[in-house]
Amino acid sequence: MTQTFSKENNVQVLKDLLKEEEKWIKVHAAEFLLWEGLENQVVYEEFKDQEIKYKDVFQYRIGIWRVLFQASKDSIEKQSYIRKIQKAFEMGPDKLHALESLAKLKTPISTDYLNFKSEIFQTKEINPYYLYGLWNLYYFLESEKEIILEKLFEILNNPNTDPQNKIIISYIFRYIELSEPFKNKLFAIDYSLWPKNSQLQFVATLLMLDSENHNFDILMNGMMKLDECEGYLSTAILAISTHSNKVGKSYIDFLYNKLIDQSSSNFNADNKATAAYSILKFLHNYK
C-alpha cells in the first residue's frame, strides 16, 4: 500500500497538524478526525487546553467550542458549549462565526424562532449573514423548511447573484439532507455562464450529493475542465472522496501528492489536512 492510501499515515498527518498548527487549521484537523470517529480523546484534551488559553479570542473561540461540543461525551457539557456560542452571537464580535458554526452543528441560534425569523426574512441585502441566517433557521423545530430551501435555491439560480453568495449556498447544500426531487432541481441548473470559481464549488457540491452516481461522469468531466481555478486541488479531492468505486486511485493519488508537497509555492497546511481527510473518506467507502 502506498503512503497515499495508508490509513495510519493520514491519521498521523491529522494528529500532527492538530498538535503543530494554530487556530482554524487546528480546528479543521480536529473535526476531520472526529468526523471519521478517530482520536476523540486526543482532540478533546487538545481543545480543552486551547479553551484555557484562547477563550477570550474572538472568532477562534467559536471554533474551540464547536470542536469541544463534538468531542465531549457528556450531554450537559455539550450544551454548555452551545450556550457559549449562542451568547457570543448575542454579544456581537463573533456574530457571523457563531451563526455559521451553530448551523454546522444543526442547532438553532436561540429559542426565539419568531423574532429570529422576522430579522432574517426582513433583511434587505443578500449577504453571508442572511444566508447563514436562513441555514440556521432551517434547524428550528418550527421552521418552514421547504420555504427556506426554495429561498436558497432561487438566490443560487438567479444570474444576478453575487458569485461569492453562490459559493456560500453551494457550501450550505453540502450540510443539509436534501430530498431526491430537490437534488434533481439542483442538477438541472445551468451554471455554464457562472464565474469559474462559483462553477467549481457548485459542481463539487453536486458530486457530493450524487450518492447514487447518476450524474458522476458528466460532473467529473465538468469539474476537471475547471482545473485552473484557485482551490481546485483541495475542492476536487474532497468532492470525489465519496466516489471510491468510480474514481481511479491514480487521480486521487495525483491530487493528494500535489496538496502535501511542501516544496510547492501553493502549499498550505489546511489543504494538507483536507487531503488526509479525503483519503480517509475514500478508504472508508472503498470496496
Secondary structure, DSSP 8 states (H G I E B T S, - for coil): --STT-HHHHHHHHHHHHHHS-HHHHHHHHHHHHHTT--HHHHHHHHHHHHHHHTTSTTHHHHHHHHHHHH---HHHHHHHHHHHHHHHHHSTTHHHHHHHHHHTT--S-S-HHHHHHHHHT--S-SHHHHHHHHHHTTSTT--HHHHHHHHHHHHH-TTS-HHHHHHHHHHTTTS---HHHHHHHHT---TTS-HHHHHHHHHHHHHH-TT-SSHHHHHHHHHTTTTSTTHHHHHHHHHTT-TTTS-HHHHHHHHHHHT-TTSTT--HHHHHHHHHHHHHHHHH--
